[in-house]
Amino acid sequence: MCIMLVIFAIFSSTSSAYQVLAVKDDIMVHCRFYIFKNIGSPFPPSSSACCQDVRGANVVNVCHDFTDQDKAKIDLWKWAAVTRVCGNALPVGTNCAGYIVH
């Protein structure tokens, strides 16, 4: 019984980490025109796939999962703006991958 609980705990944490990364990957695709450097604006329509992904995400966890490669492509201030526009705002003062949310 204990072995089953340990296996379940490991699977749950791995599954949870995978889900966060999958959400971040979806956001990187669906929000690219709103968060990538030198293109677009941080104002996606509320009905967009970008906003749907953002509303369903733990946006603070997404911040923790941005890699150096991600940060080279995106403007973190745009990401913070998108979270606000889409109705799932990062809390003021959050350290999002080195950017402090205003």
Backbone hydrogen bonds, N-H to C=O, Kabsch-Sander energy under -0.5 kcal/mol:
donor,donor_aa,acceptor,acceptor_aa,energy
5,L,1,M,-1.9
6,V,2,C,-2.3
7,I,3,I,-2.6
8,F,4,M,-2.6
9,A,5,L,-2.6
10,I,6,V,-2.5
11,F,7,I,-2.7
12,S,8,F,-2.8
13,S,9,A,-2.2
14,T,10,I,-2.3
15,S,11,F,-3.0
16,S,12,S,-2.5
17,A,13,S,-2.2
18,Y,14,T,-2.4
19,Q,15,S,-2.3
20,V,16,S,-2.0
21,L,17,A,-2.1
22,A,18,Y,-2.6
23,V,19,Q,-2.4
24,K,20,V,-2.5
25,D,21,L,-2.6
26,D,22,A,-2.3
27,I,23,V,-2.6
28,M,24,K,-2.6
29,V,25,D,-1.5
30,H,26,D,-3.4
31,C,27,I,-2.5
32,R,29,V,-0.9
34,Y,31,C,-2.2
35,I,31,C,-1.8
36,F,32,R,-1.9
37,K,73,K,-2.9
39,I,36,F,-1.1
43,F,41,S,-0.8
48,S,45,P,-2.1
52,Q,48,S,-2.1
53,D,49,A,-2.4
54,V,50,C,-2.6
55,R,51,C,-2.9
56,G,52,Q,-1.3
57,A,54,V,-1.2
59,V,57,A,-1.2
62,V,58,N,-1.9
63,C,59,V,-1.7
64,H,60,V,-1.6
65,D,61,N,-1.2
65,D,62,V,-0.6
66,F,62,V,-0.6
66,F,63,C,-1.1
71,K,67,T,-2.7
72,A,68,D,-1.4
73,K,69,Q,-0.8
73,K,70,D,-1.2
74,I,70,D,-2.0
75,D,35,I,-2.8
76,L,74,I,-0.6
78,K,75,D,-0.6
79,W,75,D,-1.7
80,A,76,L,-2.3
81,A,77,W,-2.1
82,V,78,K,-2.9
83,T,79,W,-2.2
84,R,80,A,-1.5
85,V,81,A,-2.9
86,C,82,V,-2.6
87,G,84,R,-1.1
88,N,83,T,-2.7
93,G,101,V,-2.7
94,T,91,P,-2.1
96,C,94,T,-1.0
96,C,99,Y,-3.6
97,A,95,N,-1.0
99,Y,96,C,-2.0
100,I,98,G,-0.5
101,V,94,T,-2.6
101,V,99,Y,-0.6
